Amino acid sequence: MSVLVVGSVAYDGIETPFGKVDRTLGGSATYISLAASYFVNNVRLVGVVGNDFNEQDMDLLKSRNVDLEGLQVDESGKTFFWQGRYHYDLNSRDTLDTQLNVFEKFDPVIPEGYQGSKYISLGNIEPSLQRKVLDQVKDPRYVVLDTMNFWIEGAEEELKKTLSRVNMLIINDSEARELAEEPNLIKAAQLIRDMGPSSLIIKKGEHGALLFTESGVFSVPAYPVVDIFDPTGAGDTFMGGFLGWLADTNDLSDTNLRRGVVFGSVMASYCVEEFGTSRLKNLSRQDITMRYSEFKRISEIPTYNGEL
Amino acid sequence: MSVLVVGSVAYDGIETPFGKVDRTLGGSATYISLAASYFVNNVRLVGVVGNDFNEQDMDLLKSRNVDLEGLQVDESGKTFFWQGRYHYDLNSRDTLDTQLNVFEKFDPVIPEGYQGSKYISLGNIEPSLQRKVLDQVKDPRYVVLDTMNFWIEGAEEELKKTLSRVNMLIINDSEARELAEEPNLIKAAQLIRDMGPSSLIIKKGEHGALLFTESGVFSVPAYPVVDIFDPTGAGDTFMGGFLGWLADTNDLSDTNLRRGVVFGSVMASYCVEEFGTSRLKNLSRQDITMRYSEFKRISEIPTYNGEL
């Protein structure tokens, strides 16, 4: 099934303890699309770039069969630019510079050919814009939403309106606690599901992720990556892998959602191995399926015989 | 097989957002022994209490078949007392009072009848005292060590001598990072295993635990406890459940270590449901086996059919 991805396309300046890049392709829609492209052939990207966007970055997305009809080129300004520096432990970062540029006036227009898309990924943008996307698509089968503390704090009512229209919310643990105003993640998950989305994924970085559905909880660890070079985009990559798998299989059972969470984790675990999108350019099917098996091996709880 | 437990026996004053107890039975050896008592009948406790130790607390330990021949009663002073207050999110706490009392001069003497014990649990005490215990036991089969940042910072050389003589170290994530001087837990685990213990468990509180052995990593989530009343003793309870299972089965294969980690997690998940040791007094076998199955269900990664 087709996947529609709406979000930011950006240039990132990234500094980690292991190196530095001044300007590399980034943005939520970029990472989501690249990750999803390993599962489905018709990923459709809606976003905006400026007059400085490189042809070779267009080519990279095209090489992964990402449809760019919905990528607006706004010649009046530059592409969204973000610069950040990760701390020693890679679990936190400082934003050094944010230039919204053409992204500030981003108005998502869904091309006619995209309006029948069945699997919709709403990357982290203003909640009212996320709803505007939903207003333009006809009969989507599954809508996944990302958001962040900025909108939880500054646009809570708008966000709640959007939440009531999606199937799945994917956020991190601190965002979940803030949105639900509840420190216990299990309770927070229930409160958030009461806001609309029938299911919820809480991302916990190096501690993996939790999936909450009607039937209960599923916990997946993070892959034990020894050399994490750059965490940028890992969450978006997770989302792309998750949605890509669901769209490929068109199976929304809880069991298949679990598989989606594992495939999302697989993609994220590759993402962090190199700077920016580098590692997402040419993975093989075998890379992905082998790591899925590794996840299974790492978290396998053996049965036991006999009485206690 | 027999289990020897050496550590503190204490009274705790505990305050959480959900309530307060002024004085309740605590201490690492207490929690370890109670948890292990659900798996083996011959748990032997070595520790010290003062002249204020209650008969009913003795009786509680005896009711779980914990052998108290090695519990010294020092009439010259009072029992170790600790008082702490947990923060709103239960992930951190402030120590309000620590009175070492008779524990300050604790000199572990292993009764002759205990010296052939096969499974040894060295609770969190001074590293040189932990070695003194090992000097008194004959041919132990499996030695598990706990420690804390206080010894990592203040007695590093002594701790490293002790580490070279144990099979398993169980510590939390911040302690592992500090001991290895390495923020990446996967790398830290390798560095710590190079110090002596062939295997290592890193406890991550609400994020579960990781087991590192020669054959790789095993990740178990935390049980999704909705109402955590009191985290005190959860780590020690984990250790007791882990070692109890190993001693009961006398099987040190990696597969069985995994089971031990799950049983440890099961016991810890019960521990936090009530204040102090309350929940550890009368669990049933079915409570334990049912929750083991729940852990398996929560972390089960489904297979998938077909090609990507």
Chai-1 contact restraints between the chains, C-beta under 6 A:
chainA,res_idxA,chainB,res_idxB,connection_type,confidence,min_distance_angstrom,max_distance_angstrom,comment,restraint_id
A,Y88,B,P183,contact,1.0,0.0,6.0,A-B,restraint_1
A,D89,B,P183,contact,1.0,0.0,6.0,A-B,restraint_2
A,P183,B,Y88,contact,1.0,0.0,6.0,A-B,restraint_3
A,P183,B,D89,contact,1.0,0.0,6.0,A-B,restraint_4
A,I186,B,P224,contact,1.0,0.0,6.0,A-B,restraint_5
A,I186,B,V226,contact,1.0,0.0,6.0,A-B,restraint_6
A,H207,B,H207,contact,1.0,0.0,6.0,A-B,restraint_7
A,V217,B,P224,contact,1.0,0.0,6.0,A-B,restraint_8
A,V217,B,I298,contact,1.0,0.0,6.0,A-B,restraint_9
A,S219,B,P221,contact,1.0,0.0,6.0,A-B,restraint_10
A,S219,B,I298,contact,1.0,0.0,6.0,A-B,restraint_11
A,S219,B,S299,contact,1.0,0.0,6.0,A-B,restraint_12
A,P221,B,S219,contact,1.0,0.0,6.0,A-B,restraint_13
A,P224,B,I186,contact,1.0,0.0,6.0,A-B,restraint_14
A,P224,B,V217,contact,1.0,0.0,6.0,A-B,restraint_15
A,V226,B,I186,contact,1.0,0.0,6.0,A-B,restraint_16
A,T255,B,P302,contact,1.0,0.0,6.0,A-B,restraint_17
A,R258,B,P302,contact,1.0,0.0,6.0,A-B,restraint_18
A,R259,B,P302,contact,1.0,0.0,6.0,A-B,restraint_19
A,R259,B,Y304,contact,1.0,0.0,6.0,A-B,restraint_20
A,V262,B,I301,contact,1.0,0.0,6.0,A-B,restraint_21
A,R285,B,L308,contact,1.0,0.0,6.0,A-B,restraint_22
A,F295,B,I301,contact,1.0,0.0,6.0,A-B,restraint_23
A,K296,B,I301,contact,1.0,0.0,6.0,A-B,restraint_24
A,I298,B,V217,contact,1.0,0.0,6.0,A-B,restraint_25
A,I298,B,S219,contact,1.0,0.0,6.0,A-B,restraint_26
A,S299,B,S219,contact,1.0,0.0,6.0,A-B,restraint_27
A,S299,B,S299,contact,1.0,0.0,6.0,A-B,restraint_28
A,I301,B,V262,contact,1.0,0.0,6.0,A-B,restraint_29
A,I301,B,F295,contact,1.0,0.0,6.0,A-B,restraint_30
A,I301,B,K296,contact,1.0,0.0,6.0,A-B,restraint_31
A,P302,B,T255,contact,1.0,0.0,6.0,A-B,restraint_32
A,P302,B,R258,contact,1.0,0.0,6.0,A-B,restraint_33
A,P302,B,R259,contact,1.0,0.0,6.0,A-B,restraint_34
A,Y304,B,R259,contact,1.0,0.0,6.0,A-B,restraint_35
A,L308,B,R285,contact,1.0,0.0,6.0,A-B,restraint_36
